[in-house]
Amino acid sequence: MKIGIIGAGNIGGNLTRRLTALGHDVYVANSRGPHTLTALAEETGATPVTVEEAPRGAEIVVVTIPLKAVPDLPSGLFDEASDGVAVIDTGNYYPRQRDGRIAAIEDEGLTESRWTERQLGHSVIKAFNGTYAQDILDRPLPAGDPGRIALPVAGDDAAAKRKVRDLIDELGFDTVDAGGLDDSWRQQPGTPVYGLRGGVEAVTKALAEASPERTAEFSG
């Protein structure tokens, strides 16, 4: 499968490592340009490209950059992606630590991924936002293993969500359907499932116990 990854930090870099190892055709980009990705490309066999090039022909595109940088992405970014491309948003809103205050999230009550979707002009699937990057390398397990970690996955596009859940299964993790994008507040920072290393039952329980009220640490 052709997969584009925009952002080569901890999550983006480790997804590049795993997905290339699984045989996928990975095109990876960051804000600093392909020349800064030479070491990752040599390590993994991924193709370093510009941000504009990463989605071209891709069946899945992972957007894994700071929330404050999302509005700076090029318009029409997914125009040349495959039909039905699934766009994964791994982002989190950290107003105090990094992103500054985003009024639409704070005042209008938009979920973080709904806000991201509006900036991108394309539907997104929220996944990996509460995952420890090192776990992507260290904690994959075969299907059926009682110790397998489950990840919540939220989104409105059923076909895209299925594609993303299948990919996560291939990576060695279970998934829990966390509802539509307007339900994705249940997996935002400060919720019980955020950073949880649990199986399907534990993740399902944590999603149910979430409160829509933002904790002070993650409010602007």
Secondary structure as UniProt FT lines:
FT   STRAND          2..6
FT   HELIX           10..21
FT   TURN            22..23
FT   STRAND          25..29
FT   TURN            31..32
FT   HELIX           34..37
FT   HELIX           38..44
FT   STRAND          47..48
FT   TURN            51..57
FT   STRAND          60..63
FT   HELIX           67..72
FT   TURN            75..80
FT   TURN            83..84
FT   STRAND          86..89
FT   HELIX           95..99
FT   HELIX           103..106
FT   HELIX           112..120
FT   STRAND          125..126
FT   TURN            129..130
FT   HELIX           133..138
FT   TURN            143..144
FT   TURN            146..147
FT   STRAND          150..155
FT   HELIX           158..171
FT   STRAND          174..177
FT   HELIX           181..187
FT   TURN            189..190
FT   TURN            192..195
FT   HELIX           200..208
FT   HELIX           216..218
//
